[in-house]
């Protein structure tokens, strides 16, 4: 068994396309034949149509597994955490203006930069919904000898009754450029001045409009909206990217967004 330090360097297997006419059982049998992943696990991981990320595999088997898939008419590629990190640190945009062939960007630290629209090659849009449990302060006595709590169970029930669950929604839009930069727009921290008269009410409507605007002014960019259909692979939480906020960023979306950028570039280079 690999150590934790070794496992973090192992490549993930990305399946872009199955061979024509094949089903998941056939693909699982092919890839399982290399011994790096068992066929039963592969059958589960291959439950959706590609593209998809399977599991991390032994580096000595990754290349052969992808080669076998390609030889039979499918497609895929191995990638590591380092490949995701090499897409660049996440730079956070607080506002943006559309110029003549440029995106004039204001970053969260007040710095300004300009990006040529033609260099934006991937846009990834997602809506992240998280559930937060809040416990309101208990104002009644908490000792077992004090009324109204006559038992430990009653005290637990009282606390449970005062807990509320709230859904929090975050609208995100990631931009990747062919010259090696990665930007993120977070609806909670973005000004939407670029929308002008199109600016509406609520982050969802405004982020949808921003996404539509960028797909128009960045005509060479691939636009992705499929995050909610994706199943993260085991171990995705270990990804650490410069500029990523461990307490605030969704690790699954950060992994997906960067994997999507790698995938689209792989397909466009094929």
VENWO-V100046 format. One line per field, one symbol per residue. ss: DSSP state (h for helix, s for strand, l for the rest). Layout:
# VENWO-V100046
ss: ???
This chain:
# VENWO-V100046
ss: lllhhhhlllsssssssllllllhhhhhhhhhllllllhhhhhhhllllllsssssslhhhhhhhhhhhhhlllssssslhhhhhllllssssssssslllssssssllllssssshhhssssssssssssssssllllllllllllllllhhhhhhhhhhlsssssssssssssssllllssssshhhlllhhhhhhllllhhhhhhhhhhhhhhhllllsssllhhhllllllhhhllllllllllllhhhhhhhhhhhhhhhhhhhl
